[in-house]
């Protein structure tokens, strides 16, 4: 089973979309293996977004992601990484298809409601950045 990191970004939390997004994940049949509300500090934010350092949107991205609480989740399931990326939709709001989280709720490319890991390597690194092993729960999902 794959694990992926999902972040409901400050705009998703401030707009009251947490239940909507978590509901989509549960209804899809993916498992929530870890879930918490937290404020991301600048150190963890810069580790998380290291690959974007130097890009013109980097500073506003770090300011945004550290500005207000986020929901952090470990989402588990078969092909969880690709499934969650598909459910999130394209990064650029205008390119995100209707029916995806960003397609339905985002108008902006930085404030785009959610982040989800783009590969198995990213997922492992990103999960470790935000969760201790004991925060990740093993249980059976009855569908
Ligand atoms: P995310 O999936 O969290 O990964 C990197 C983030 O950088 C992305 O979502 C957006 O929030 C942001 N981002 C990516 N490309 C751009 C861009 N061209 N302009 C502004 N923000 C961007």
Backbone and ligand atoms as CSV (ligand in chain L), in Angstrom:
chain,resi,resn,atom,element,x,y,z
A,1,UNK,N,N,0.833,-1.211,0.000
A,1,UNK,CA,C,0.000,0.000,0.000
A,1,UNK,C,C,0.869,1.263,0.000
A,2,UNK,N,N,0.482,2.231,-0.791
A,2,UNK,CA,C,1.249,3.485,-0.844
A,2,UNK,C,C,0.731,4.473,0.187
A,3,UNK,N,N,1.655,5.325,0.641
A,3,UNK,CA,C,1.265,6.455,1.500
A,3,UNK,C,C,1.659,7.743,0.793
A,4,UNK,N,N,0.827,8.770,0.961
A,4,UNK,CA,C,1.141,10.073,0.392
A,4,UNK,C,C,0.834,11.160,1.411
A,5,UNK,N,N,1.501,12.311,1.259
A,5,UNK,CA,C,1.216,13.432,2.164
A,5,UNK,C,C,0.212,14.373,1.504
A,6,UNK,N,N,-0.832,14.684,2.261
A,6,UNK,CA,C,-1.796,15.694,1.815
A,6,UNK,C,C,-1.714,16.875,2.778
A,7,UNK,N,N,-1.636,18.075,2.225
A,7,UNK,CA,C,-1.763,19.286,3.044
A,7,UNK,C,C,-2.993,20.039,2.568
A,8,UNK,N,N,-3.912,20.335,3.499
A,8,UNK,CA,C,-4.974,21.292,3.184
A,8,UNK,C,C,-4.389,22.635,3.596
A,9,UNK,N,N,-4.112,23.475,2.614
A,9,UNK,CA,C,-3.346,24.701,2.815
A,9,UNK,C,C,-4.175,25.739,3.570
A,10,UNK,N,N,-3.527,26.830,4.026
A,10,UNK,CA,C,-4.260,27.832,4.809
A,10,UNK,C,C,-5.559,28.305,4.149
A,11,UNK,N,N,-5.571,28.433,2.831
A,11,UNK,CA,C,-6.816,28.899,2.178
A,11,UNK,C,C,-7.933,27.871,2.302
A,12,UNK,N,N,-7.579,26.580,2.256
A,12,UNK,CA,C,-8.588,25.525,2.405
A,12,UNK,C,C,-9.185,25.510,3.794
A,13,UNK,N,N,-8.310,25.711,4.819
A,13,UNK,CA,C,-8.787,25.732,6.208
A,13,UNK,C,C,-9.627,26.992,6.439
A,14,UNK,N,N,-9.112,28.152,5.993
A,14,UNK,CA,C,-9.814,29.422,6.245
A,14,UNK,C,C,-11.152,29.492,5.519
A,15,UNK,N,N,-11.266,28.784,4.413
A,15,UNK,CA,C,-12.540,28.795,3.675
A,15,UNK,C,C,-13.494,27.686,4.137
A,16,UNK,N,N,-13.096,26.963,5.180
A,16,UNK,CA,C,-14.000,25.952,5.741
A,16,UNK,C,C,-14.193,24.749,4.832
A,17,UNK,N,N,-13.115,24.381,4.112
A,17,UNK,CA,C,-13.230,23.264,3.156
A,17,UNK,C,C,-12.654,21.954,3.688
A,18,UNK,N,N,-12.267,21.939,4.976
A,18,UNK,CA,C,-11.623,20.719,5.518
A,18,UNK,C,C,-12.563,19.516,5.405
A,19,UNK,N,N,-13.791,19.673,5.868
A,19,UNK,CA,C,-14.742,18.548,5.837
A,19,UNK,C,C,-15.013,18.080,4.418
A,20,UNK,N,N,-15.159,19.019,3.506
A,20,UNK,CA,C,-15.409,18.695,2.091
A,20,UNK,C,C,-14.257,17.840,1.525
A,21,UNK,N,N,-13.017,18.255,1.814
A,21,UNK,CA,C,-11.857,17.559,1.238
A,21,UNK,C,C,-11.652,16.195,1.900
A,22,UNK,N,N,-11.743,16.172,3.233
A,22,UNK,CA,C,-11.595,14.884,3.941
A,22,UNK,C,C,-12.723,13.938,3.510
A,23,UNK,N,N,-13.926,14.479,3.331
A,23,UNK,CA,C,-15.060,13.667,2.883
A,23,UNK,C,C,-14.806,13.031,1.519
A,24,UNK,N,N,-14.213,13.795,0.611
A,24,UNK,CA,C,-13.898,13.239,-0.720
A,24,UNK,C,C,-12.914,12.074,-0.600
A,25,UNK,N,N,-11.921,12.251,0.276
A,25,UNK,CA,C,-10.897,11.201,0.456
A,25,UNK,C,C,-11.542,9.943,1.036
A,26,UNK,N,N,-12.407,10.126,2.038
A,26,UNK,CA,C,-13.070,8.972,2.658
A,26,UNK,C,C,-14.024,8.296,1.674
A,27,UNK,N,N,-14.782,9.099,0.945
A,27,UNK,CA,C,-15.755,8.508,0.007
A,27,UNK,C,C,-15.060,7.769,-1.126
A,28,UNK,N,N,-13.872,8.238,-1.504
A,28,UNK,CA,C,-13.101,7.571,-2.551
A,28,UNK,C,C,-12.663,6.173,-2.115
A,29,UNK,N,N,-12.447,6.007,-0.805
A,29,UNK,CA,C,-11.982,4.713,-0.309
A,29,UNK,C,C,-10.523,4.715,0.088
A,30,UNK,N,N,-9.942,5.908,0.162
A,30,UNK,CA,C,-8.573,6.020,0.662
A,30,UNK,C,C,-8.622,6.081,2.191
A,31,UNK,N,N,-7.537,5.668,2.820
A,31,UNK,CA,C,-7.497,5.609,4.294
A,31,UNK,C,C,-6.705,6.784,4.851
A,32,UNK,N,N,-7.225,7.402,5.900
A,32,UNK,CA,C,-6.498,8.449,6.631
A,32,UNK,C,C,-5.664,7.760,7.695
A,33,UNK,N,N,-4.349,7.701,7.477
A,33,UNK,CA,C,-3.471,7.021,8.437
A,33,UNK,C,C,-2.947,7.978,9.491
A,34,UNK,N,N,-2.997,9.278,9.219
A,34,UNK,CA,C,-2.594,10.305,10.189
A,34,UNK,C,C,-3.296,11.596,9.794
A,35,UNK,N,N,-3.629,12.402,10.820
A,35,UNK,CA,C,-4.387,13.627,10.550
A,35,UNK,C,C,-4.165,14.619,11.687
A,36,UNK,N,N,-3.762,15.850,11.364
A,36,UNK,CA,C,-3.611,16.873,12.414
A,36,UNK,C,C,-3.701,18.286,11.842
A,37,UNK,N,N,-4.106,19.211,12.728
A,37,UNK,CA,C,-4.105,20.640,12.411
A,37,UNK,C,C,-2.813,21.215,12.985
A,38,UNK,N,N,-2.092,22.021,12.203
A,38,UNK,CA,C,-0.809,22.540,12.691
A,38,UNK,C,C,-0.458,23.829,11.938
A,39,UNK,N,N,0.446,24.595,12.513
A,39,UNK,CA,C,0.994,25.741,11.777
A,39,UNK,C,C,2.397,25.339,11.338
A,40,UNK,N,N,2.670,25.400,10.047
A,40,UNK,CA,C,3.983,25.001,9.537
A,40,UNK,C,C,4.981,26.132,9.789
A,41,UNK,N,N,6.113,25.789,10.422
A,41,UNK,CA,C,7.170,26.768,10.661
A,41,UNK,C,C,7.993,26.977,9.394
A,42,UNK,N,N,8.793,28.050,9.375
A,42,UNK,CA,C,9.545,28.378,8.151
A,42,UNK,C,C,10.594,27.313,7.808
A,43,UNK,N,N,11.143,26.655,8.860
A,43,UNK,CA,C,12.178,25.648,8.590
A,43,UNK,C,C,11.573,24.441,7.859
A,44,UNK,N,N,10.459,23.923,8.406
A,44,UNK,CA,C,9.812,22.776,7.757
A,44,UNK,C,C,9.276,23.165,6.376
A,45,UNK,N,N,8.786,24.413,6.263
A,45,UNK,CA,C,8.264,24.876,4.970
A,45,UNK,C,C,9.376,24.898,3.927
A,46,UNK,N,N,10.576,25.375,4.326
A,46,UNK,CA,C,11.645,25.449,3.319
A,46,UNK,C,C,12.173,24.059,2.974
A,47,UNK,N,N,12.126,23.112,3.923
A,47,UNK,CA,C,12.491,21.723,3.584
A,47,UNK,C,C,11.471,21.143,2.609
A,48,UNK,N,N,10.191,21.385,2.930
A,48,UNK,CA,C,9.116,20.824,2.101
A,48,UNK,C,C,9.190,21.336,0.662
A,49,UNK,N,N,9.467,22.645,0.516
A,49,UNK,CA,C,9.451,23.258,-0.820
A,49,UNK,C,C,10.860,23.536,-1.351
A,50,UNK,N,N,11.871,22.755,-0.894
A,50,UNK,CA,C,13.271,22.985,-1.283
A,50,UNK,C,C,13.445,23.049,-2.804
A,51,UNK,N,N,12.712,22.197,-3.525
A,51,UNK,CA,C,12.899,22.152,-4.992
A,51,UNK,C,C,12.470,23.452,-5.683
A,52,UNK,N,N,11.688,24.283,-4.982
A,52,UNK,CA,C,11.216,25.536,-5.599
A,52,UNK,C,C,12.048,26.748,-5.206
A,53,UNK,N,N,13.071,26.548,-4.355
A,53,UNK,CA,C,13.902,27.667,-3.912
A,53,UNK,C,C,14.511,28.369,-5.131
A,54,UNK,N,N,14.438,29.692,-5.125
A,54,UNK,CA,C,14.997,30.458,-6.250
A,54,UNK,C,C,13.958,30.821,-7.295
A,55,UNK,N,N,12.818,30.138,-7.312
A,55,UNK,CA,C,11.776,30.489,-8.293
A,55,UNK,C,C,11.074,31.770,-7.850
A,56,UNK,N,N,10.479,32.471,-8.815
A,56,UNK,CA,C,9.927,33.802,-8.474
A,56,UNK,C,C,8.778,33.707,-7.467
A,57,UNK,N,N,8.080,32.570,-7.411
A,57,UNK,CA,C,6.959,32.460,-6.477
A,57,UNK,C,C,7.360,31.897,-5.113
A,58,UNK,N,N,8.669,31.561,-4.926
A,58,UNK,CA,C,9.092,30.852,-3.704
A,58,UNK,C,C,8.772,31.621,-2.425
A,59,UNK,N,N,9.146,32.900,-2.356
A,59,UNK,CA,C,8.938,33.660,-1.106
A,59,UNK,C,C,7.453,33.760,-0.771
A,60,UNK,N,N,6.631,34.033,-1.773
A,60,UNK,CA,C,5.199,34.150,-1.467
A,60,UNK,C,C,4.615,32.789,-1.095
A,61,UNK,N,N,5.157,31.721,-1.670
A,61,UNK,CA,C,4.702,30.369,-1.308
A,61,UNK,C,C,5.033,30.067,0.160
A,62,UNK,N,N,6.266,30.378,0.591
A,62,UNK,CA,C,6.674,30.123,1.986
A,62,UNK,C,C,5.860,31.018,2.929
A,63,UNK,N,N,5.693,32.290,2.572
A,63,UNK,CA,C,4.883,33.186,3.422
A,63,UNK,C,C,3.456,32.667,3.550
A,64,UNK,N,N,2.911,32.209,2.445
A,64,UNK,CA,C,1.535,31.717,2.446
A,64,UNK,C,C,1.385,30.448,3.288
A,65,UNK,N,N,2.245,29.463,3.082
A,65,UNK,CA,C,2.058,28.151,3.730
A,65,UNK,C,C,2.290,28.237,5.252
A,66,UNK,N,N,3.062,29.267,5.683
A,66,UNK,CA,C,3.328,29.434,7.124
A,66,UNK,C,C,2.369,30.445,7.767
A,67,UNK,N,N,1.419,30.984,7.003
A,67,UNK,CA,C,0.632,32.132,7.472
A,67,UNK,C,C,-0.480,31.786,8.438
A,68,UNK,N,N,-0.928,30.558,8.466
A,68,UNK,CA,C,-2.154,30.206,9.176
A,68,UNK,C,C,-2.221,28.677,9.253
A,69,UNK,N,N,-3.057,28.104,10.120
A,69,UNK,CA,C,-3.051,26.639,10.249
A,69,UNK,C,C,-3.376,25.896,8.955
A,70,UNK,N,N,-2.779,24.711,8.880
A,70,UNK,CA,C,-3.041,23.786,7.775
A,70,UNK,C,C,-3.511,22.467,8.383
A,71,UNK,N,N,-4.107,21.621,7.554
A,71,UNK,CA,C,-4.360,20.234,7.955
A,71,UNK,C,C,-3.332,19.372,7.239
A,72,UNK,N,N,-2.654,18.544,8.021
A,72,UNK,CA,C,-1.659,17.612,7.474
A,72,UNK,C,C,-2.222,16.207,7.594
A,73,UNK,N,N,-2.139,15.443,6.522
A,73,UNK,CA,C,-2.670,14.079,6.561
A,73,UNK,C,C,-1.751,13.126,5.818
A,74,UNK,N,N,-1.690,11.898,6.324
A,74,UNK,CA,C,-1.096,10.807,5.564
A,74,UNK,C,C,-2.266,9.999,5.007
A,75,UNK,N,N,-2.295,9.889,3.689
A,75,UNK,CA,C,-3.391,9.200,2.999
A,75,UNK,C,C,-2.818,7.914,2.410
A,76,UNK,N,N,-3.511,6.807,2.678
A,76,UNK,CA,C,-2.958,5.504,2.301
A,76,UNK,C,C,-3.921,4.744,1.397
A,77,UNK,N,N,-3.371,3.962,0.498
A,77,UNK,CA,C,-4.193,3.106,-0.360
A,77,UNK,C,C,-3.398,2.649,-1.559
A,78,UNK,N,N,-4.009,1.769,-2.345
A,78,UNK,CA,C,-3.355,1.317,-3.566
A,78,UNK,C,C,-3.235,2.514,-4.523
A,79,UNK,N,N,-2.048,2.758,-5.051
A,79,UNK,CA,C,-1.810,3.908,-5.945
A,79,UNK,C,C,-2.296,5.230,-5.328
A,80,UNK,N,N,-2.085,5.352,-4.011
A,80,UNK,CA,C,-2.580,6.544,-3.293
A,80,UNK,C,C,-1.959,7.834,-3.833
A,81,UNK,N,N,-0.704,7.773,-4.282
A,81,UNK,CA,C,-0.017,9.000,-4.728
A,81,UNK,C,C,-0.687,9.544,-5.991
A,82,UNK,N,N,-0.843,8.684,-6.994
A,82,UNK,CA,C,-1.461,9.125,-8.257
A,82,UNK,C,C,-2.943,9.450,-8.046
A,83,UNK,N,N,-3.612,8.672,-7.221
A,83,UNK,CA,C,-5.046,8.899,-6.986
A,83,UNK,C,C,-5.279,10.257,-6.338
A,84,UNK,N,N,-4.461,10.557,-5.316
A,84,UNK,CA,C,-4.634,11.836,-4.608
A,84,UNK,C,C,-4.279,13.013,-5.519
A,85,UNK,N,N,-3.253,12.843,-6.366
A,85,UNK,CA,C,-2.884,13.909,-7.326
A,85,UNK,C,C,-4.021,14.154,-8.314
A,86,UNK,N,N,-4.657,13.071,-8.739
A,86,UNK,CA,C,-5.775,13.201,-9.682
A,86,UNK,C,C,-6.950,13.916,-9.007
A,87,UNK,N,N,-7.203,13.534,-7.756
A,87,UNK,CA,C,-8.305,14.187,-7.029
A,87,UNK,C,C,-8.000,15.661,-6.765
A,88,UNK,N,N,-6.707,16.008,-6.573
A,88,UNK,CA,C,-6.326,17.405,-6.316
A,88,UNK,C,C,-6.501,18.248,-7.583
A,89,UNK,N,N,-6.152,17.689,-8.739
A,89,UNK,CA,C,-6.255,18.441,-9.998
A,89,UNK,C,C,-4.967,19.195,-10.288
A,90,UNK,N,N,-4.903,19.799,-11.465
A,90,UNK,CA,C,-3.691,20.499,-11.914
A,90,UNK,C,C,-3.335,21.650,-10.976
A,91,UNK,N,N,-2.009,21.894,-10.838
A,91,UNK,CA,C,-1.524,22.961,-9.938
A,91,UNK,C,C,-2.118,24.314,-10.312
A,92,UNK,N,N,-2.091,24.627,-11.608
A,92,UNK,CA,C,-2.619,25.929,-12.053
A,92,UNK,C,C,-4.137,25.876,-12.052
A,93,UNK,N,N,-4.707,26.796,-11.277
A,93,UNK,CA,C,-6.154,26.772,-11.053
A,93,UNK,C,C,-6.943,26.710,-12.362
A,94,UNK,N,N,-6.488,27.469,-13.355
A,94,UNK,CA,C,-7.255,27.530,-14.613
A,94,UNK,C,C,-7.217,26.221,-15.391
A,95,UNK,N,N,-6.177,25.414,-15.122
A,95,UNK,CA,C,-6.043,24.140,-15.837
A,95,UNK,C,C,-6.680,22.979,-15.080
A,96,UNK,N,N,-7.079,23.206,-13.838
A,96,UNK,CA,C,-7.636,22.110,-13.028
A,96,UNK,C,C,-9.063,21.806,-13.482
A,97,UNK,N,N,-9.305,20.527,-13.758
A,97,UNK,CA,C,-10.617,20.098,-14.279
A,97,UNK,C,C,-11.700,20.226,-13.210
A,98,UNK,N,N,-12.899,20.550,-13.651
A,98,UNK,CA,C,-14.052,20.514,-12.754
A,98,UNK,C,C,-14.177,19.101,-12.186
A,99,UNK,N,N,-14.546,19.012,-10.927
A,99,UNK,CA,C,-14.637,17.697,-10.282
A,99,UNK,C,C,-13.411,17.386,-9.443
A,100,UNK,N,N,-12.300,18.106,-9.720
A,100,UNK,CA,C,-11.127,17.965,-8.861
A,100,UNK,C,C,-11.229,19.029,-7.754
A,101,UNK,N,N,-10.432,18.844,-6.707
A,101,UNK,CA,C,-10.500,19.791,-5.574
A,101,UNK,C,C,-10.132,21.199,-6.058
A,102,UNK,N,N,-9.033,21.319,-6.795
A,102,UNK,CA,C,-8.624,22.651,-7.266
A,102,UNK,C,C,-9.573,23.164,-8.351
A,103,UNK,N,N,-10.030,22.272,-9.197
A,103,UNK,CA,C,-10.962,22.670,-10.252
A,103,UNK,C,C,-12.258,23.211,-9.672
A,104,UNK,N,N,-12.668,22.650,-8.556
A,104,UNK,CA,C,-13.939,23.080,-7.952
A,104,UNK,C,C,-13.783,24.291,-7.034
A,105,UNK,N,N,-12.592,24.464,-6.427
A,105,UNK,CA,C,-12.497,25.474,-5.364
A,105,UNK,C,C,-11.400,26.520,-5.522
A,106,UNK,N,N,-10.432,26.336,-6.453
A,106,UNK,CA,C,-9.289,27.266,-6.510
A,106,UNK,C,C,-9.373,28.222,-7.694
A,107,UNK,N,N,-8.952,29.455,-7.453
A,107,UNK,CA,C,-8.860,30.472,-8.509
A,107,UNK,C,C,-7.425,30.949,-8.679
A,108,UNK,N,N,-6.510,30.438,-7.843
A,108,UNK,CA,C,-5.151,30.981,-7.770
A,108,UNK,C,C,-4.156,29.824,-7.795
A,109,UNK,N,N,-2.967,30.051,-8.361
A,109,UNK,CA,C,-1.984,28.961,-8.472
A,109,UNK,C,C,-1.192,28.747,-7.183
A,110,UNK,N,N,-0.942,29.788,-6.405
A,110,UNK,CA,C,-0.269,29.577,-5.116
A,110,UNK,C,C,-1.291,29.148,-4.066
A,111,UNK,N,N,-2.381,29.897,-3.955
A,111,UNK,CA,C,-3.459,29.533,-3.010
A,111,UNK,C,C,-4.354,28.516,-3.703
A,112,UNK,N,N,-3.851,27.275,-3.751
A,112,UNK,CA,C,-4.560,26.263,-4.549
A,112,UNK,C,C,-5.084,25.115,-3.680
A,113,UNK,N,N,-5.445,25.435,-2.433
A,113,UNK,CA,C,-6.227,24.580,-1.515
A,113,UNK,C,C,-5.482,23.375,-0.948
A,114,UNK,N,N,-4.820,22.599,-1.816
A,114,UNK,CA,C,-4.161,21.386,-1.313
A,114,UNK,C,C,-2.775,21.197,-1.929
A,115,UNK,N,N,-1.978,20.417,-1.225
A,115,UNK,CA,C,-0.726,19.887,-1.782
A,115,UNK,C,C,-0.806,18.378,-1.652
A,116,UNK,N,N,-0.363,17.649,-2.656
A,116,UNK,CA,C,-0.180,16.204,-2.460
A,116,UNK,C,C,1.104,15.768,-3.145
A,117,UNK,N,N,1.791,14.817,-2.518
A,117,UNK,CA,C,3.132,14.396,-2.965
A,117,UNK,C,C,3.098,13.925,-4.417
A,118,UNK,N,N,4.211,14.214,-5.155
A,118,UNK,CA,C,4.208,13.890,-6.586
A,118,UNK,C,C,4.925,12.587,-6.949
A,119,UNK,N,N,5.541,11.911,-5.967
A,119,UNK,CA,C,6.235,10.647,-6.259
A,119,UNK,C,C,6.437,9.900,-4.943
A,120,UNK,N,N,6.840,8.636,-5.050
A,120,UNK,CA,C,7.077,7.834,-3.841
A,120,UNK,C,C,8.210,8.443,-3.011
A,121,UNK,N,N,9.255,8.955,-3.696
A,121,UNK,CA,C,10.391,9.553,-2.978
A,121,UNK,C,C,9.948,10.817,-2.249
A,122,UNK,N,N,9.180,11.668,-2.936
A,122,UNK,CA,C,8.692,12.892,-2.285
A,122,UNK,C,C,7.791,12.532,-1.111
A,123,UNK,N,N,6.919,11.549,-1.310
A,123,UNK,CA,C,5.971,11.187,-0.247
A,123,UNK,C,C,6.730,10.769,1.011
A,124,UNK,N,N,7.753,9.943,0.843
A,124,UNK,CA,C,8.512,9.461,2.007
A,124,UNK,C,C,9.186,10.629,2.732
A,125,UNK,N,N,9.827,11.495,1.957
A,125,UNK,CA,C,10.528,12.651,2.536
A,125,UNK,C,C,9.532,13.613,3.191
A,126,UNK,N,N,8.438,13.888,2.530
A,126,UNK,CA,C,7.464,14.869,3.038
A,126,UNK,C,C,6.752,14.346,4.294
A,127,UNK,N,N,6.415,13.062,4.296
A,127,UNK,CA,C,5.753,12.489,5.481
A,127,UNK,C,C,6.697,12.589,6.680
A,128,UNK,N,N,7.976,12.243,6.467
A,128,UNK,CA,C,8.976,12.309,7.559
A,128,UNK,C,C,9.152,13.729,8.074
A,129,UNK,N,N,9.002,14.702,7.203
A,129,UNK,CA,C,9.169,16.110,7.597
A,129,UNK,C,C,8.070,16.556,8.571
A,130,UNK,N,N,6.892,15.968,8.454
A,130,UNK,CA,C,5.755,16.451,9.244
A,130,UNK,C,C,5.223,15.477,10.291
A,131,UNK,N,N,5.556,14.198,10.187
A,131,UNK,CA,C,4.987,13.213,11.125
A,131,UNK,C,C,6.062,12.357,11.764
A,132,UNK,N,N,5.857,12.090,13.078
A,132,UNK,CA,C,6.683,11.087,13.758
A,132,UNK,C,C,6.068,9.724,13.422
A,133,UNK,N,N,6.884,8.659,13.405
A,133,UNK,CA,C,6.336,7.340,13.041
A,133,UNK,C,C,5.121,6.954,13.885
A,134,UNK,N,N,5.147,7.306,15.182
A,134,UNK,CA,C,4.034,6.889,16.060
A,134,UNK,C,C,2.734,7.648,15.786
A,135,UNK,N,N,2.803,8.704,14.995
A,135,UNK,CA,C,1.567,9.439,14.640
A,135,UNK,C,C,0.832,8.780,13.471
A,136,UNK,N,N,1.475,7.820,12.833
A,136,UNK,CA,C,0.871,7.161,11.663
A,136,UNK,C,C,0.249,5.841,12.127
A,137,UNK,N,N,-1.061,5.745,11.964
A,137,UNK,CA,C,-1.829,4.639,12.551
A,137,UNK,C,C,-2.081,3.537,11.527
A,138,UNK,N,N,-2.005,2.299,12.018
A,138,UNK,CA,C,-2.374,1.142,11.174
A,138,UNK,C,C,-3.719,0.625,11.667
A,139,UNK,N,N,-4.678,0.526,10.780
A,139,UNK,CA,C,-5.985,-0.053,11.124
A,139,UNK,C,C,-6.650,-0.519,9.852
A,140,UNK,N,N,-7.708,-1.299,10.015
A,140,UNK,CA,C,-8.385,-1.823,8.819
A,140,UNK,C,C,-9.512,-0.891,8.420
A,141,UNK,N,N,-9.596,-0.632,7.112
A,141,UNK,CA,C,-10.690,0.187,6.586
A,141,UNK,C,C,-11.758,-0.747,6.027
A,142,UNK,N,N,-12.997,-0.617,6.502
A,142,UNK,CA,C,-14.097,-1.440,5.983
A,142,UNK,C,C,-14.869,-0.629,4.962
A,143,UNK,N,N,-14.848,-1.037,3.716
A,143,UNK,CA,C,-15.502,-0.264,2.652
A,143,UNK,C,C,-16.805,-0.918,2.211
L,1,LIG,P1,P,2.019,22.484,-4.486
L,1,LIG,O1,O,1.391,21.280,-5.065
L,1,LIG,O2,O,1.946,22.696,-3.018
L,1,LIG,O3,O,3.555,22.496,-4.925
L,1,LIG,C1,C,4.286,23.680,-5.107
L,1,LIG,C2,C,3.444,24.889,-4.962
L,1,LIG,O4,O,4.006,26.064,-5.493
L,1,LIG,C3,C,2.170,24.707,-5.755
L,1,LIG,O5,O,1.339,23.753,-5.167
L,1,LIG,C4,C,1.644,26.101,-5.778
L,1,LIG,O6,O,1.045,26.464,-4.531
L,1,LIG,C5,C,2.944,26.866,-5.945
L,1,LIG,N1,N,3.213,27.165,-7.355
L,1,LIG,C6,C,3.615,26.332,-8.300
L,1,LIG,N2,N,3.792,26.965,-9.479
L,1,LIG,C7,C,3.500,28.243,-9.245
L,1,LIG,C8,C,3.486,29.406,-10.057
L,1,LIG,N3,N,3.817,29.352,-11.342
L,1,LIG,N4,N,3.126,30.549,-9.490
L,1,LIG,C9,C,2.783,30.596,-8.193
L,1,LIG,N5,N,2.785,29.539,-7.350
L,1,LIG,C10,C,3.131,28.362,-7.877
